[in-house]
Amino acid sequence: MSTAEIVGIAREMMVMTLTLATPFLIAAVVASLLVGLFQAGTRMNDLTLSFVPRFFAVLFVLYAAATWTGARMTTYLERAAIAAQTLRE
């Protein structure tokens, strides 16, 4: 296995990780922004108020994107298994 192949595999893994994590991170950032605006407007600073909406936003995205995430991960793992098998032969 050459250095270029190793770099390509590592790059593909990093892109897949970022692709799968992006919806959850966006949900957490949007929920934090909305809660921050609410807290700034009402001058209410409660740690629970900032945690719970983020938690439920990420759970909702997990529920909504579970099939998409599972399909992407399955496709990636199948391609990785096939590539590993061809390298052994």
GUTOR-120285 format. One line per 4 residues: number of its first residue (from 1); their letters; for each residue x, y, z of C-alpha. Coordinates in Angstrom, 1 decimal, decimal comma. Example, Ala and Ser with C-alpha at 12.3 -4.5 7.8 and 13.67 -1.06 7.14 Angstrom:
BEGIN
1> AS> 12,3:-4,5:7,8 ~ 13,7:-1,1:7,1
//
This chain:
BEGIN
1> MSTA> 0,0:0,0:0,0 ~ 1,4:3,3:-1,0 ~ 1,5:6,6:0,9 ~ -1,0:8,1:-1,6
5> EIVG> -3,5:5,3:-0,9 ~ -3,2:5,7:2,9 ~ -3,7:9,5:2,6 ~ -6,7:8,9:0,4
9> IARE> -8,3:6,5:2,9 ~ -7,6:8,8:5,8 ~ -9,1:11,7:3,9 ~ -12,2:9,7:3,0
13> MMVM> -12,6:8,7:6,7 ~ -12,3:12,4:7,8 ~ -14,8:13,6:5,2 ~ -17,2:10,9:6,3
17> TLTL> -16,8:11,8:9,9 ~ -17,5:15,4:9,2 ~ -20,5:14,6:7,0 ~ -22,1:12,5:9,7
21> ATPF> -21,4:14,9:12,5 ~ -22,5:18,1:10,7 ~ -26,3:17,8:11,2 ~ -25,9:17,2:14,9
25> LIAA> -23,5:20,1:15,3 ~ -25,8:22,4:13,3 ~ -28,8:21,5:15,5 ~ -26,8:22,2:18,7
29> VVAS> -25,5:25,5:17,4 ~ -28,9:26,7:16,2 ~ -30,5:25,7:19,5 ~ -27,8:27,4:21,5
33> LLVG> -28,2:30,6:19,4 ~ -32,0:30,6:20,0 ~ -31,6:29,9:23,7 ~ -28,9:32,6:24,0
37> LFQA> -31,1:35,2:22,3 ~ -34,0:34,2:24,7 ~ -31,7:34,5:27,7 ~ -30,3:37,8:26,6
41> GTRM> -33,8:39,1:26,0 ~ -35,2:38,0:29,4 ~ -31,9:38,3:31,4 ~ -32,5:34,8:32,6
45> NDLT> -29,3:32,9:33,1 ~ -29,9:29,3:34,0 ~ -27,6:26,4:33,0 ~ -30,5:24,0:32,6
49> LSFV> -32,2:26,3:30,2 ~ -29,2:26,2:27,9 ~ -28,6:22,5:28,1 ~ -32,1:21,0:27,7
53> PRFF> -33,0:22,6:24,4 ~ -29,7:21,6:22,9 ~ -30,1:18,0:24,1 ~ -33,6:17,7:22,6
57> AVLF> -32,6:19,4:19,4 ~ -29,8:16,8:18,9 ~ -32,1:14,0:19,9 ~ -34,7:15,2:17,3
61> VLYA> -32,0:15,4:14,6 ~ -30,8:11,9:15,6 ~ -34,4:10,6:15,2 ~ -34,8:12,4:11,9
65> AATW> -31,5:11,6:10,3 ~ -31,0:8,0:11,6 ~ -31,8:6,3:8,4 ~ -29,7:8,7:6,3
69> TGAR> -26,8:8,3:8,8 ~ -27,1:4,5:8,9 ~ -27,2:4,3:5,1 ~ -24,1:6,5:4,7
73> MTTY> -22,2:4,5:7,3 ~ -23,2:1,1:5,9 ~ -22,1:2,2:2,4 ~ -18,8:3,4:3,8
77> LERA> -18,1:0,2:5,7 ~ -19,0:-1,9:2,7 ~ -16,5:0,0:0,6 ~ -13,9:-0,2:3,3
81> AIAA> -14,4:-4,0:3,7 ~ -14,1:-4,5:-0,1 ~ -11,0:-2,4:-0,3 ~ -9,4:-4,2:2,6
85> QTLR> -10,2:-7,6:1,0 ~ -8,7:-6,6:-2,3 ~ -5,5:-5,4:-0,5 ~ -5,1:-8,8:1,2
89> E> -5,3:-10,6:-2,2
//
